[in-house]
Amino acid sequence: MPDVPVIRFIEADGTPHPVEAAVGQSLKQAALDHLVPGIIGDCGGCASCGTCHAYIDEKHLPLLAPADENEEMILEGVPASRTSNSRLTCQIPVTADMAGMEVHIPDTQF
């Protein structure tokens, strides 16, 4: 497994953004560090705003810890459609086994 996994952030229009993400940082921070459009993170990673909402590729969901009660509450209020694979990227730490993960960005965060 790579020490620096490449994660593909995909905009709502299909534009891909492959990102080398440091293990331990959040998916949100990896996206912001690489100027990926559509991941905002207004609250700075506190799971209080929902502007880092994204859809995690279904096959990679088992790699993630389940969303906690606070994240679930914030996801209830996101403007884009919430689905079973909706997550806040600020709450997902990057691990080496996430190499190849696809993170789909909704068309709006506001």
Residue pairs with C-beta under 8 A, 6 or more apart in sequence:
1 96
1 97
1 99
2 96
2 99
3 23
3 96
4 20
4 21
4 22
4 23
5 20
5 21
5 23
5 94
5 95
5 96
5 97
5 98
5 99
5 100
5 101
6 18
6 19
6 20
6 21
6 99
6 100
7 18
7 19
7 21
7 27
7 30
7 94
7 98
7 99
7 100
7 101
7 102
7 103
8 16
8 17
8 18
8 19
8 100
8 101
8 102
8 103
9 16
9 17
9 19
9 31
9 34
9 36
9 38
9 39
9 54
9 103
9 105
10 16
10 17
10 102
10 103
10 104
10 105
11 17
11 37
11 38
11 105
12 38
12 104
12 105
12 106
12 107
17 31
17 34
17 36
17 37
19 30
19 31
19 33
19 34
19 36
20 34
21 27
21 30
21 94
21 98
22 30
22 94
23 94
23 95
23 96
24 93
24 94
25 33
25 93
25 94
26 45
26 89
26 90
26 91
26 92
26 93
26 94
27 52
27 54
27 89
27 90
27 92
27 94
27 103
28 39
28 41
28 45
28 52
28 88
28 89
28 90
28 92
29 41
29 45
29 90
30 94
31 39
31 52
31 89
31 103
32 39
32 41
36 105
37 105
38 105
38 106
38 109
39 51
39 52
39 54
39 89
39 105
39 109
40 49
40 51
40 52
40 109
41 49
41 51
41 52
41 89
41 90
42 49
42 51
43 49
43 51
43 90
45 52
45 90
46 90
47 70
47 71
47 74
47 88
47 90
47 91
48 74
49 74
50 74
50 75
50 77
50 78
50 79
50 88
50 109
51 109
51 110
52 88
52 89
52 90
52 109
53 75
53 78
53 80
53 86
53 87
53 88
53 89
53 106
53 109
54 86
54 87
54 89
54 103
54 104
54 105
54 106
55 83
55 85
55 86
55 87
55 103
55 104
55 105
55 106
56 64
56 85
56 87
56 92
56 101
56 102
56 103
56 104
57 85
57 101
57 102
57 103
57 104
58 85
60 98
60 101
60 102
61 85
63 95
63 97
63 98
63 101
64 87
64 92
67 75
67 87
67 88
67 91
68 91
71 87
71 88
71 91
74 88
75 82
75 86
75 87
75 88
76 82
78 86
78 106
78 109
79 106
79 108
79 109
79 110
80 106
80 107
80 108
80 109
81 106
89 103
